[in-house]
């Protein structure tokens, strides 16, 4: 079955295969794939366990998962979905159906990327955040903690989130299509805009407060991000 799926996807997708559920979980955490296709019946961890573990793991919670099974009853399908699966296909399945499912999930992921590419710091005050929003909330809180530290970078943020730098980069790219450095800068600028709108600091003071050690560079970055210069808020 794995060989058949790989042959179907070859040429359109880059595929990494794992021989069992335990290895699949390890590979998913390390590589942060765009999508996962898993059989339900596997040695080690079965598909339900794989799905539940990866959906609870902060590094992989955003990854869409398709479960494959020979069981076609409504009860079995509901069980798969209850473990966090995003789609459920019964074997044998049609190749075209698999591609439709993949394209649907990729479309949904792109819509979420568009949403989270415009993430606002107000996300930290949401009463019932989603898994993705909880992750972004933690990341923003770390940036706020080190806000006036110009040396805050991807390595520091990843360490504070208990992730590797590459895992953090892939997670942020998957969520909002931004690199770690652009994400950090974007949050700095959002906080700077809030300070300019509500505070009494001048532009240079806001720049230093938000970790920019060059007010001129801050002004250029601010205008690029928001389309207006910081002087529009503060003379």
N, CA and C atoms as a LAMMPS dump frame, in Angstrom:
ITEM: TIMESTEP
0
ITEM: NUMBER OF ATOMS
705
ITEM: BOX BOUNDS ff ff ff
-5.0000000000000000e+02 5.0000000000000000e+02
-5.0000000000000000e+02 5.0000000000000000e+02
-5.0000000000000000e+02 5.0000000000000000e+02
ITEM: ATOMS id mol type element x y z
1 1 1 N 0.827 -1.203 0
2 1 2 C 0 0 0
3 1 3 C 0.872 1.269 0
4 2 1 N 1.92 1.252 0.848
5 2 2 C 2.813 2.414 0.918
6 2 3 C 3.472 2.665 -0.431
7 3 1 N 3.929 1.593 -1.077
8 3 2 C 4.569 1.726 -2.383
9 3 3 C 3.597 2.289 -3.417
10 4 1 N 2.344 1.85 -3.33
11 4 2 C 1.336 2.341 -4.27
12 4 3 C 1.093 3.843 -4.067
13 5 1 N 0.969 4.255 -2.815
14 5 2 C 0.733 5.672 -2.529
15 5 3 C 1.914 6.513 -2.997
16 6 1 N 3.133 6.027 -2.724
17 6 2 C 4.334 6.754 -3.149
18 6 3 C 4.356 6.899 -4.665
19 7 1 N 3.969 5.83 -5.367
20 7 2 C 3.95 5.88 -6.841
21 7 3 C 2.904 6.877 -7.331
22 8 1 N 1.79 6.996 -6.602
23 8 2 C 0.746 7.954 -6.978
24 8 3 C 1.218 9.394 -6.8
25 9 1 N 1.981 9.617 -5.73
26 9 2 C 2.376 10.983 -5.379
27 9 3 C 3.659 11.442 -6.049
28 10 1 N 4.46 10.466 -6.518
29 10 2 C 5.754 10.797 -7.123
30 10 3 C 5.564 11.753 -8.299
31 11 1 N 6.4 12.774 -8.351
32 11 2 C 6.332 13.748 -9.434
33 11 3 C 5.561 14.996 -9.063
34 12 1 N 4.636 14.852 -8.107
35 12 2 C 3.86 16.017 -7.682
36 12 3 C 4.187 16.434 -6.252
37 13 1 N 4.542 15.468 -5.419
38 13 2 C 4.868 15.739 -4.02
39 13 3 C 6.2 15.091 -3.659
40 14 1 N 6.905 15.686 -2.715
41 14 2 C 8.096 15.054 -2.146
42 14 3 C 7.633 14.159 -1.012
43 15 1 N 8.009 12.903 -1.057
44 15 2 C 7.478 11.919 -0.119
45 15 3 C 8.587 11.344 0.759
46 16 1 N 8.313 11.26 2.067
47 16 2 C 9.204 10.58 3.006
48 16 3 C 8.395 9.461 3.657
49 17 1 N 8.914 8.239 3.59
50 17 2 C 8.183 7.075 4.081
51 17 3 C 8.751 6.602 5.411
52 18 1 N 7.861 6.179 6.316
53 18 2 C 8.26 5.6 7.597
54 18 3 C 7.675 4.195 7.695
55 19 1 N 8.426 3.218 8.206
56 19 2 C 7.972 1.82 8.216
57 19 3 C 6.905 1.512 9.259
58 20 1 N 6.777 2.339 10.289
59 20 2 C 5.777 2.072 11.332
60 20 3 C 5.376 3.372 12.009
61 21 1 N 4.41 3.266 12.933
62 21 2 C 3.882 4.451 13.58
63 21 3 C 4.882 5.189 14.441
64 22 1 N 5.701 4.452 15.196
65 22 2 C 6.678 5.095 16.07
66 22 3 C 7.694 5.904 15.273
67 23 1 N 8.191 5.311 14.187
68 23 2 C 9.144 6.028 13.347
69 23 3 C 8.47 7.193 12.636
70 24 1 N 7.207 6.99 12.281
71 24 2 C 6.463 8.071 11.638
72 24 3 C 6.335 9.287 12.534
73 25 1 N 6.077 9.054 13.818
74 25 2 C 5.976 10.153 14.783
75 25 3 C 7.307 10.882 14.892
76 26 1 N 8.398 10.107 15.014
77 26 2 C 9.732 10.707 15.129
78 26 3 C 10.067 11.537 13.897
79 27 1 N 9.787 10.993 12.716
80 27 2 C 10.084 11.711 11.474
81 27 3 C 9.245 12.981 11.351
82 28 1 N 7.994 12.902 11.776
83 28 2 C 7.109 14.071 11.683
84 28 3 C 7.619 15.206 12.571
85 29 1 N 8.058 14.872 13.777
86 29 2 C 8.551 15.89 14.708
87 29 3 C 9.829 16.535 14.181
88 30 1 N 10.675 15.739 13.535
89 30 2 C 11.955 16.255 13.037
90 30 3 C 11.768 17.071 11.76
91 31 1 N 10.977 16.554 10.807
92 31 2 C 10.898 17.184 9.481
93 31 3 C 9.738 18.162 9.323
94 32 1 N 8.713 18.082 10.19
95 32 2 C 7.524 18.941 10.094
96 32 3 C 6.976 18.935 8.649
97 33 1 N 6.405 17.811 8.199
98 33 2 C 5.902 17.739 6.816
99 33 3 C 4.652 18.594 6.62
100 34 1 N 4.306 18.835 5.366
101 34 2 C 3.118 19.625 5.052
102 34 3 C 1.837 18.828 5.283
103 35 1 N 1.914 17.511 5.127
104 35 2 C 0.729 16.66 5.275
105 35 3 C 1.183 15.241 5.581
106 36 1 N 0.351 14.48 6.278
107 36 2 C 0.682 13.101 6.657
108 36 3 C -0.432 12.176 6.182
109 37 1 N -0.046 11.064 5.55
110 37 2 C -0.977 9.997 5.19
111 37 3 C -0.562 8.77 5.989
112 38 1 N -1.469 8.242 6.792
113 38 2 C -1.122 7.125 7.668
114 38 3 C -2.167 6.032 7.613
115 39 1 N -1.709 4.783 7.58
116 39 2 C -2.61 3.654 7.732
117 39 3 C -3.033 3.576 9.193
118 40 1 N -4.203 3.008 9.454
119 40 2 C -4.628 2.812 10.834
120 40 3 C -3.893 1.632 11.452
121 41 1 N -3.796 0.526 10.714
122 41 2 C -3.151 -0.678 11.232
123 41 3 C -1.657 -0.626 10.936
124 42 1 N -0.855 -0.442 11.995
125 42 2 C 0.596 -0.389 11.852
126 42 3 C 1.243 -1.012 13.082
127 43 1 N 2.445 -1.55 12.934
128 43 2 C 3.176 -2.031 14.124
129 43 3 C 3.619 -0.856 14.986
130 44 1 N 3.886 -1.123 16.26
131 44 2 C 4.277 -0.046 17.168
132 44 3 C 3.066 0.788 17.52
133 45 1 N 3.031 2.014 17.077
134 45 2 C 1.87 2.882 17.265
135 45 3 C 0.945 2.75 16.062
136 46 1 N -0.356 2.572 16.309
137 46 2 C -1.278 2.513 15.173
138 46 3 C -1.619 3.929 14.721
139 47 1 N -2.433 4.029 13.68
140 47 2 C -2.752 5.332 13.111
141 47 3 C -3.496 6.25 14.062
142 48 1 N -4.38 5.667 14.888
143 48 2 C -5.102 6.482 15.859
144 48 3 C -4.136 7.101 16.875
145 49 1 N -3.191 6.278 17.371
146 49 2 C -2.214 6.776 18.339
147 49 3 C -1.313 7.828 17.709
148 50 1 N -0.87 7.559 16.487
149 50 2 C -0.034 8.532 15.777
150 50 3 C -0.756 9.862 15.65
151 51 1 N -2.008 9.793 15.242
152 51 2 C -2.792 11.006 15.036
153 51 3 C -2.954 11.772 16.338
154 52 1 N -3.302 11.076 17.397
155 52 2 C -3.533 11.731 18.679
156 52 3 C -2.256 12.359 19.232
157 53 1 N -1.142 11.64 19.117
158 53 2 C 0.138 12.152 19.629
159 53 3 C 0.571 13.403 18.864
160 54 1 N 0.502 13.346 17.533
161 54 2 C 0.962 14.467 16.729
162 54 3 C 0.052 15.685 16.857
163 55 1 N -1.24 15.471 17.065
164 55 2 C -2.157 16.601 17.224
165 55 3 C -1.995 17.275 18.582
166 56 1 N -1.487 16.53 19.562
167 56 2 C -1.256 17.118 20.884
168 56 3 C 0.134 17.742 20.992
169 57 1 N 1.033 17.356 20.094
170 57 2 C 2.402 17.873 20.094
171 57 3 C 2.422 19.257 19.439
172 58 1 N 2.915 20.25 20.167
173 58 2 C 2.884 21.634 19.684
174 58 3 C 3.609 21.814 18.355
175 59 1 N 4.691 21.073 18.167
176 59 2 C 5.478 21.222 16.943
177 59 3 C 4.759 20.694 15.712
178 60 1 N 3.807 19.781 15.89
179 60 2 C 3.176 19.119 14.742
180 60 3 C 1.656 19.266 14.71
181 61 1 N 1.084 19.988 15.656
182 61 2 C -0.377 20.045 15.787
183 61 3 C -1.079 20.606 14.555
184 62 1 N -0.366 21.407 13.768
185 62 2 C -0.977 22.056 12.603
186 62 3 C -1.011 21.158 11.368
187 63 1 N -0.31 20.025 11.381
188 63 2 C -0.149 19.205 10.177
189 63 3 C -1.427 18.419 9.882
190 64 1 N -2.016 18.565 8.695
191 64 2 C -3.195 17.771 8.339
192 64 3 C -2.836 16.286 8.241
193 65 1 N -3.725 15.414 8.727
194 65 2 C -3.479 13.974 8.711
195 65 3 C -4.642 13.261 8.036
196 66 1 N -4.312 12.405 7.06
197 66 2 C -5.29 11.537 6.413
198 66 3 C -5.073 10.122 6.93
199 67 1 N -6.126 9.506 7.461
200 67 2 C -6.046 8.123 7.931
201 67 3 C -6.654 7.187 6.894
202 68 1 N -5.972 6.066 6.657
203 68 2 C -6.437 5.045 5.731
204 68 3 C -6.809 3.789 6.516
205 69 1 N -7.921 3.161 6.165
206 69 2 C -8.322 1.933 6.849
207 69 3 C -9.203 1.072 5.957
208 70 1 N -9.221 -0.224 6.25
209 70 2 C -10.083 -1.144 5.521
210 70 3 C -11.483 -1.167 6.12
211 71 1 N -11.638 -0.59 7.317
212 71 2 C -12.942 -0.564 7.982
213 71 3 C -13.774 0.599 7.436
214 72 1 N -14.969 0.25 6.969
215 72 2 C -15.746 1.262 6.257
216 72 3 C -17.001 1.71 6.997
217 73 1 N -17.185 1.262 8.245
218 73 2 C -18.401 1.634 8.954
219 73 3 C -18.34 3.079 9.432
220 74 1 N -19.514 3.638 9.686
221 74 2 C -19.599 5.014 10.178
222 74 3 C -18.917 5.146 11.53
223 75 1 N -19.044 4.106 12.363
224 75 2 C -18.416 4.13 13.687
225 75 3 C -16.904 4.227 13.579
226 76 1 N -16.326 3.448 12.641
227 76 2 C -14.881 3.479 12.452
228 76 3 C -14.427 4.843 11.956
229 77 1 N -15.191 5.415 11.041
230 77 2 C -14.83 6.723 10.497
231 77 3 C -14.869 7.786 11.589
232 78 1 N -15.904 7.733 12.419
233 78 2 C -16.028 8.7 13.512
234 78 3 C -14.894 8.53 14.511
235 79 1 N -14.485 7.267 14.752
236 79 2 C -13.371 7.033 15.674
237 79 3 C -12.101 7.701 15.151
238 80 1 N -11.855 7.562 13.855
239 80 2 C -10.678 8.19 13.262
240 80 3 C -10.712 9.696 13.406
241 81 1 N -11.862 10.284 13.124
242 81 2 C -11.983 11.737 13.222
243 81 3 C -11.877 12.209 14.671
244 82 1 N -12.337 11.379 15.615
245 82 2 C -12.286 11.761 17.022
246 82 3 C -10.863 11.83 17.553
247 83 1 N -9.942 11.156 16.879
248 83 2 C -8.538 11.207 17.283
249 83 3 C -7.801 12.386 16.639
250 84 1 N -8.53 13.203 15.899
251 84 2 C -7.93 14.403 15.329
252 84 3 C -7.627 14.333 13.854
253 85 1 N -8.007 13.224 13.2
254 85 2 C -7.742 13.103 11.764
255 85 3 C -8.498 14.186 10.997
256 86 1 N -7.873 14.7 9.952
257 86 2 C -8.51 15.727 9.129
258 86 3 C -9.31 15.124 7.985
259 87 1 N -8.979 13.898 7.61
260 87 2 C -9.714 13.186 6.559
261 87 3 C -9.557 11.692 6.807
262 88 1 N -10.484 10.916 6.243
263 88 2 C -10.54 9.485 6.514
264 88 3 C -10.916 8.781 5.218
265 89 1 N -10.042 7.919 4.717
266 89 2 C -10.292 7.194 3.476
267 89 3 C -10.327 5.695 3.741
268 90 1 N -11.282 5.008 3.128
269 90 2 C -11.356 3.558 3.271
270 90 3 C -10.647 2.885 2.103
271 91 1 N -9.989 1.78 2.394
272 91 2 C -9.276 1.003 1.366
273 91 3 C -10.209 -0.082 0.81
274 92 1 N -10.122 -0.386 -0.479
275 92 2 C -9.273 0.3 -1.473
276 92 3 C -9.882 1.653 -1.839
277 93 1 N -9.021 2.614 -2.123
278 93 2 C -9.498 3.945 -2.458
279 93 3 C -9.093 4.301 -3.881
280 94 1 N -9.795 5.265 -4.422
281 94 2 C -9.533 5.728 -5.776
282 94 3 C -8.405 6.757 -5.744
283 95 1 N -7.467 6.648 -6.676
284 95 2 C -6.333 7.573 -6.734
285 95 3 C -6.8 9.014 -6.828
286 96 1 N -7.84 9.257 -7.635
287 96 2 C -8.35 10.613 -7.796
288 96 3 C -8.94 11.142 -6.486
289 97 1 N -9.571 10.241 -5.714
290 97 2 C -10.132 10.659 -4.435
291 97 3 C -9.027 11.106 -3.484
292 98 1 N -7.916 10.383 -3.489
293 98 2 C -6.782 10.756 -2.643
294 98 3 C -6.276 12.144 -3.01
295 99 1 N -6.149 12.4 -4.312
296 99 2 C -5.654 13.706 -4.752
297 99 3 C -6.628 14.823 -4.397
298 100 1 N -7.934 14.535 -4.487
299 100 2 C -8.927 15.538 -4.11
300 100 3 C -8.809 15.872 -2.633
301 101 1 N -8.653 14.834 -1.805
302 101 2 C -8.5 15.05 -0.369
303 101 3 C -7.247 15.872 -0.069
304 102 1 N -6.155 15.529 -0.714
305 102 2 C -4.907 16.263 -0.512
306 102 3 C -5.071 17.73 -0.906
307 103 1 N -5.674 17.96 -2.048
308 103 2 C -5.839 19.331 -2.531
309 103 3 C -6.762 20.134 -1.62
310 104 1 N -7.809 19.469 -1.077
311 104 2 C -8.723 20.154 -0.16
312 104 3 C -7.99 20.572 1.117
313 105 1 N -7.198 19.665 1.669
314 105 2 C -6.477 19.956 2.902
315 105 3 C -5.406 21.018 2.688
316 106 1 N -4.754 20.971 1.54
317 106 2 C -3.744 21.992 1.23
318 106 3 C -4.414 23.361 1.067
319 107 1 N -5.595 23.377 0.463
320 107 2 C -6.333 24.63 0.309
321 107 3 C -6.707 25.21 1.666
322 108 1 N -7.182 24.348 2.568
323 108 2 C -7.538 24.798 3.918
324 108 3 C -6.305 25.318 4.638
325 109 1 N -5.178 24.616 4.476
326 109 2 C -3.934 25.05 5.12
327 109 3 C -3.497 26.407 4.595
328 110 1 N -3.655 26.646 3.284
329 110 2 C -3.288 27.941 2.717
330 110 3 C -4.18 29.051 3.263
331 111 1 N -5.464 28.747 3.483
332 111 2 C -6.37 29.74 4.052
333 111 3 C -5.943 30.096 5.474
334 112 1 N -5.512 29.085 6.24
335 112 2 C -5.022 29.337 7.588
336 112 3 C -3.71 30.123 7.553
337 113 1 N -2.859 29.822 6.571
338 113 2 C -1.608 30.572 6.433
339 113 3 C -1.895 32.038 6.183
340 114 1 N -2.888 32.313 5.352
341 114 2 C -3.258 33.694 5.074
342 114 3 C -3.74 34.379 6.348
343 115 1 N -4.508 33.647 7.142
344 115 2 C -5.017 34.189 8.401
345 115 3 C -3.875 34.483 9.369
346 116 1 N -2.977 33.529 9.549
347 116 2 C -1.933 33.685 10.543
348 116 3 C -0.761 34.526 10.036
349 117 1 N -0.71 34.806 8.745
350 117 2 C 0.311 35.724 8.243
351 117 3 C 0.019 37.147 8.705
352 118 1 N -1.228 37.381 9.137
353 118 2 C -1.642 38.698 9.607
354 118 3 C -1.922 38.681 11.109
355 119 1 N -1.253 37.767 11.808
356 119 2 C -1.516 37.605 13.238
357 119 3 C -1.269 38.912 13.994
358 120 1 N -2.161 39.204 14.925
359 120 2 C -2.047 40.413 15.732
360 120 3 C -1.754 40.023 17.171
361 121 1 N -1.132 40.903 17.912
362 121 2 C -0.784 40.602 19.298
363 121 3 C -2.024 40.421 20.166
364 122 1 N -3.193 40.828 19.687
365 122 2 C -4.428 40.625 20.451
366 122 3 C -4.74 39.147 20.62
367 123 1 N -4.064 38.298 19.827
368 123 2 C -4.267 36.859 19.932
369 123 3 C -3.91 36.356 21.331
370 124 1 N -3.041 37.078 22.024
371 124 2 C -2.619 36.655 23.364
372 124 3 C -3.728 36.826 24.391
373 125 1 N -4.797 37.548 24.023
374 125 2 C -5.883 37.791 24.975
375 125 3 C -7.139 36.994 24.638
376 126 1 N -7.064 36.083 23.668
377 126 2 C -8.24 35.289 23.303
378 126 3 C -8.594 34.321 24.42
379 127 1 N -9.893 34.202 24.719
380 127 2 C -10.34 33.347 25.821
381 127 3 C -10.169 31.87 25.496
382 128 1 N -10.462 31.48 24.264
383 128 2 C -10.389 30.073 23.879
384 128 3 C -9.584 29.938 22.579
385 129 1 N -8.26 30.06 22.66
386 129 2 C -7.435 29.975 21.452
387 129 3 C -7.365 28.555 20.904
388 130 1 N -7.152 28.429 19.6
389 130 2 C -6.937 27.127 18.981
390 130 3 C -5.522 26.653 19.313
391 131 1 N -5.2 25.432 18.919
392 131 2 C -3.854 24.915 19.152
393 131 3 C -2.8 25.792 18.512
394 132 1 N -3.049 26.219 17.277
395 132 2 C -2.108 27.091 16.588
396 132 3 C -1.977 28.437 17.302
397 133 1 N -3.118 28.945 17.772
398 133 2 C -3.099 30.241 18.46
399 133 3 C -2.389 30.147 19.812
400 134 1 N -2.485 29.006 20.475
401 134 2 C -1.751 28.827 21.74
402 134 3 C -0.246 28.863 21.496
403 135 1 N 0.172 28.243 20.401
404 135 2 C 1.59 28.272 20.057
405 135 3 C 2.041 29.7 19.756
406 136 1 N 1.273 30.417 18.936
407 136 2 C 1.622 31.793 18.591
408 136 3 C 1.611 32.683 19.824
409 137 1 N 0.681 32.441 20.731
410 137 2 C 0.606 33.205 21.982
411 137 3 C 1.901 33.034 22.78
412 138 1 N 2.378 31.803 22.9
413 138 2 C 3.62 31.563 23.633
414 138 3 C 4.801 32.248 22.96
415 139 1 N 4.835 32.17 21.623
416 139 2 C 5.928 32.803 20.889
417 139 3 C 5.92 34.315 21.088
418 140 1 N 4.742 34.913 21.023
419 140 2 C 4.621 36.359 21.204
420 140 3 C 5.018 36.763 22.616
421 141 1 N 4.644 35.951 23.593
422 141 2 C 4.989 36.263 24.984
423 141 3 C 6.51 36.236 25.191
424 142 1 N 7.2 35.336 24.506
425 142 2 C 8.666 35.305 24.596
426 142 3 C 9.249 36.572 23.977
427 143 1 N 8.725 36.974 22.815
428 143 2 C 9.213 38.194 22.165
429 143 3 C 8.964 39.409 23.045
430 144 1 N 7.8 39.456 23.692
431 144 2 C 7.505 40.571 24.595
432 144 3 C 8.462 40.581 25.783
433 145 1 N 8.825 39.398 26.27
434 145 2 C 9.752 39.29 27.404
435 145 3 C 11.112 39.876 27.062
436 146 1 N 11.571 39.642 25.827
437 146 2 C 12.887 40.119 25.392
438 146 3 C 12.754 41.272 24.397
439 147 1 N 11.684 42.037 24.512
440 147 2 C 11.355 43.039 23.504
441 147 3 C 12.475 44.039 23.255
442 148 1 N 13.141 44.522 24.302
443 148 2 C 14.167 45.555 24.134
444 148 3 C 15.547 44.963 23.869
445 149 1 N 15.613 43.652 23.614
446 149 2 C 16.878 42.983 23.365
447 149 3 C 17.095 42.82 21.858
448 150 1 N 17.971 43.638 21.249
449 150 2 C 18.186 43.548 19.79
450 150 3 C 18.705 42.19 19.341
451 151 1 N 19.346 41.46 20.242
452 151 2 C 19.949 40.185 19.859
453 151 3 C 18.965 39.019 19.87
454 152 1 N 17.692 39.284 20.219
455 152 2 C 16.701 38.219 20.161
456 152 3 C 16.609 37.707 18.731
457 153 1 N 16.853 36.415 18.55
458 153 2 C 16.824 35.824 17.208
459 153 3 C 16.113 34.482 17.232
460 154 1 N 16.158 33.778 16.114
461 154 2 C 15.469 32.503 16.01
462 154 3 C 15.961 31.477 17.011
463 155 1 N 17.265 31.445 17.242
464 155 2 C 17.834 30.473 18.174
465 155 3 C 17.318 30.718 19.589
466 156 1 N 17.278 31.99 20.006
467 156 2 C 16.789 32.32 21.352
468 156 3 C 15.304 32.002 21.493
469 157 1 N 14.528 32.353 20.473
470 157 2 C 13.088 32.089 20.527
471 157 3 C 12.821 30.591 20.571
472 158 1 N 13.536 29.827 19.73
473 158 2 C 13.36 28.375 19.706
474 158 3 C 13.702 27.751 21.052
475 159 1 N 14.787 28.215 21.659
476 159 2 C 15.204 27.672 22.959
477 159 3 C 14.135 27.911 24.017
478 160 1 N 13.536 29.086 23.995
479 160 2 C 12.493 29.408 24.965
480 160 3 C 11.202 28.64 24.717
481 161 1 N 11.017 28.146 23.505
482 161 2 C 9.826 27.373 23.161
483 161 3 C 10.1 25.868 23.195
484 162 1 N 11.31 25.496 23.644
485 162 2 C 11.708 24.08 23.711
486 162 3 C 11.628 23.387 22.354
487 163 1 N 12.095 24.077 21.333
488 163 2 C 12.128 23.542 19.986
489 163 3 C 13.516 23.769 19.416
490 164 1 N 13.841 23.029 18.358
491 164 2 C 15.074 23.339 17.645
492 164 3 C 14.802 24.533 16.735
493 165 1 N 15.859 25.192 16.305
494 165 2 C 15.692 26.359 15.443
495 165 3 C 15.022 25.981 14.129
496 166 1 N 15.385 24.81 13.575
497 166 2 C 14.791 24.377 12.305
498 166 3 C 13.324 24.004 12.48
499 167 1 N 12.971 23.388 13.616
500 167 2 C 11.569 23.055 13.878
501 167 3 C 10.716 24.316 13.981
502 168 1 N 11.243 25.314 14.676
503 168 2 C 10.515 26.571 14.808
504 168 3 C 10.333 27.238 13.455
505 169 1 N 11.391 27.255 12.655
506 169 2 C 11.322 27.871 11.327
507 169 3 C 10.24 27.198 10.487
508 170 1 N 10.237 25.847 10.467
509 170 2 C 9.256 25.128 9.649
510 170 3 C 7.84 25.318 10.184
511 171 1 N 7.703 25.38 11.503
512 171 2 C 6.383 25.601 12.1
513 171 3 C 5.838 26.971 11.701
514 172 1 N 6.655 28.003 11.824
515 172 2 C 6.206 29.35 11.483
516 172 3 C 5.926 29.497 9.992
517 173 1 N 6.752 28.869 9.156
518 173 2 C 6.517 28.918 7.703
519 173 3 C 5.221 28.203 7.363
520 174 1 N 4.941 27.105 8.053
521 174 2 C 3.717 26.354 7.799
522 174 3 C 2.486 27.123 8.253
523 175 1 N 2.614 27.853 9.356
524 175 2 C 1.47 28.597 9.888
525 175 3 C 1.198 29.882 9.125
526 176 1 N 2.235 30.692 8.939
527 176 2 C 1.984 32.008 8.359
528 176 3 C 2.89 32.41 7.225
529 177 1 N 3.663 31.448 6.701
530 177 2 C 4.552 31.687 5.559
531 177 3 C 5.632 32.728 5.851
532 178 1 N 5.965 32.902 7.131
533 178 2 C 7.017 33.851 7.501
534 178 3 C 8.196 33.111 8.116
535 179 1 N 9.399 33.588 7.803
536 179 2 C 10.576 33.056 8.464
537 179 3 C 10.562 33.498 9.924
538 180 1 N 11.401 32.88 10.737
539 180 2 C 11.452 33.247 12.154
540 180 3 C 11.848 34.708 12.337
541 181 1 N 12.844 35.17 11.587
542 181 2 C 13.3 36.562 11.737
543 181 3 C 12.201 37.549 11.35
544 182 1 N 11.448 37.254 10.299
545 182 2 C 10.357 38.146 9.898
546 182 3 C 9.215 38.114 10.908
547 183 1 N 8.975 36.944 11.496
548 183 2 C 7.938 36.842 12.52
549 183 3 C 8.306 37.704 13.726
550 184 1 N 9.548 37.584 14.184
551 184 2 C 9.999 38.371 15.339
552 184 3 C 9.897 39.864 15.035
553 185 1 N 10.384 40.253 13.861
554 185 2 C 10.327 41.669 13.498
555 185 3 C 8.886 42.157 13.395
556 186 1 N 8.011 41.317 12.843
557 186 2 C 6.61 41.694 12.707
558 186 3 C 5.944 41.945 14.048
559 187 1 N 6.236 41.092 15.038
560 187 2 C 5.667 41.289 16.373
561 187 3 C 6.251 42.541 17.014
562 188 1 N 7.54 42.761 16.858
563 188 2 C 8.167 43.996 17.382
564 188 3 C 7.443 45.223 16.818
565 189 1 N 7.177 45.213 15.518
566 189 2 C 6.555 46.362 14.864
567 189 3 C 5.1 46.533 15.297
568 190 1 N 4.387 45.429 15.509
569 190 2 C 3.014 45.527 16.003
570 190 3 C 2.977 46.183 17.385
571 191 1 N 3.913 45.784 18.239
572 191 2 C 3.988 46.39 19.573
573 191 3 C 4.389 47.858 19.463
574 192 1 N 5.305 48.151 18.54
575 192 2 C 5.726 49.539 18.338
576 192 3 C 4.546 50.4 17.898
577 193 1 N 3.737 49.883 16.984
578 193 2 C 2.563 50.642 16.535
579 193 3 C 1.612 50.907 17.696
580 194 1 N 1.422 49.904 18.547
581 194 2 C 0.546 50.072 19.703
582 194 3 C 1.096 51.148 20.641
583 195 1 N 2.417 51.156 20.846
584 195 2 C 3.035 52.169 21.714
585 195 3 C 2.885 53.566 21.124
586 196 1 N 3.031 53.663 19.796
587 196 2 C 2.897 54.967 19.144
588 196 3 C 1.464 55.473 19.217
589 197 1 N 0.509 54.551 19.125
590 197 2 C -0.905 54.935 19.137
591 197 3 C -1.39 55.33 20.534
592 198 1 N -0.831 54.681 21.55
593 198 2 C -1.394 54.855 22.894
594 198 3 C -0.445 55.495 23.905
595 199 1 N 0.847 55.571 23.584
596 199 2 C 1.814 56.058 24.57
597 199 3 C 2.304 57.463 24.294
598 200 1 N 3.295 57.863 25.092
599 200 2 C 3.859 59.205 24.984
600 200 3 C 5.331 59.176 24.575
601 201 1 N 5.837 58.011 24.168
602 201 2 C 7.232 57.893 23.763
603 201 3 C 7.434 58.492 22.376
604 202 1 N 8.617 59.074 22.143
605 202 2 C 8.899 59.538 20.791
606 202 3 C 9.366 58.354 19.937
607 203 1 N 9.597 58.608 18.668
608 203 2 C 9.9 57.522 17.741
609 203 3 C 11.177 56.782 18.125
610 204 1 N 12.21 57.495 18.484
611 204 2 C 13.469 56.856 18.867
612 204 3 C 13.291 55.993 20.107
613 205 1 N 12.537 56.508 21.082
614 205 2 C 12.297 55.741 22.308
615 205 3 C 11.522 54.459 22.023
616 206 1 N 10.548 54.547 21.149
617 206 2 C 9.784 53.35 20.765
618 206 3 C 10.692 52.356 20.055
619 207 1 N 11.535 52.852 19.178
620 207 2 C 12.453 51.975 18.446
621 207 3 C 13.341 51.195 19.408
622 208 1 N 13.949 51.87 20.356
623 208 2 C 14.831 51.194 21.319
624 208 3 C 14.04 50.253 22.227
625 209 1 N 12.857 50.668 22.62
626 209 2 C 12.012 49.832 23.481
627 209 3 C 11.656 48.514 22.791
628 210 1 N 11.512 48.565 21.47
629 210 2 C 11.1 47.384 20.71
630 210 3 C 12.275 46.634 20.081
631 211 1 N 13.494 46.94 20.53
632 211 2 C 14.649 46.148 20.12
633 211 3 C 15.344 46.593 18.86
634 212 1 N 14.999 47.761 18.328
635 212 2 C 15.689 48.298 17.156
636 212 3 C 16.776 49.255 17.638
637 213 1 N 18.037 48.957 17.324
638 213 2 C 19.111 49.834 17.798
639 213 3 C 19.449 50.945 16.806
640 214 1 N 18.643 51.064 15.742
641 214 2 C 18.82 52.126 14.753
642 214 3 C 17.45 52.711 14.424
643 215 1 N 17.099 53.878 14.942
644 215 2 C 15.78 54.471 14.691
645 215 3 C 15.47 54.679 13.21
646 216 1 N 16.501 54.947 12.406
647 216 2 C 16.263 55.138 10.97
648 216 3 C 15.811 53.828 10.332
649 217 1 N 16.477 52.723 10.701
650 217 2 C 16.084 51.407 10.186
651 217 3 C 14.685 51.048 10.687
652 218 1 N 14.397 51.388 11.932
653 218 2 C 13.06 51.157 12.479
654 218 3 C 12.001 51.866 11.641
655 219 1 N 12.252 53.124 11.304
656 219 2 C 11.282 53.895 10.523
657 219 3 C 11.047 53.278 9.146
658 220 1 N 12.13 52.814 8.506
659 220 2 C 11.984 52.184 7.187
660 220 3 C 11.207 50.875 7.284
661 221 1 N 11.528 50.07 8.305
662 221 2 C 10.836 48.793 8.486
663 221 3 C 9.358 49.021 8.813
664 222 1 N 9.085 50.027 9.621
665 222 2 C 7.708 50.346 10.012
666 222 3 C 6.881 50.741 8.789
667 223 1 N 7.431 51.602 7.959
668 223 2 C 6.693 52.038 6.77
669 223 3 C 6.478 50.88 5.795
670 224 1 N 7.472 50.009 5.673
671 224 2 C 7.329 48.849 4.792
672 224 3 C 6.229 47.924 5.292
673 225 1 N 6.12 47.776 6.607
674 225 2 C 5.132 46.867 7.209
675 225 3 C 3.716 47.431 7.136
676 226 1 N 3.561 48.71 7.442
677 226 2 C 2.218 49.276 7.586
678 226 3 C 1.831 50.283 6.502
679 227 1 N 2.773 50.652 5.655
680 227 2 C 2.458 51.567 4.565
681 227 3 C 2.476 53.029 4.948
682 228 1 N 2.718 53.336 6.214
683 228 2 C 2.815 54.713 6.69
684 228 3 C 4.014 54.802 7.636
685 229 1 N 4.634 55.962 7.724
686 229 2 C 5.789 56.104 8.62
687 229 3 C 5.343 56.259 10.064
688 230 1 N 6.206 55.942 11.027
689 230 2 C 5.843 56.136 12.449
690 230 3 C 5.549 57.591 12.776
691 231 1 N 6.058 58.505 11.993
692 231 2 C 5.797 59.93 12.247
693 231 3 C 4.313 60.27 12.073
694 232 1 N 3.563 59.388 11.407
695 232 2 C 2.124 59.627 11.265
696 232 3 C 1.43 59.498 12.617
697 233 1 N 2.066 58.821 13.558
698 233 2 C 1.506 58.647 14.905
699 233 3 C 2.119 59.622 15.91
700 234 1 N 3.396 59.94 15.69
701 234 2 C 4.082 60.744 16.692
702 234 3 C 5.01 61.753 16.013
703 235 1 N 4.886 63.001 16.347
704 235 2 C 5.73 64.048 15.772
705 235 3 C 7.028 64.172 16.553
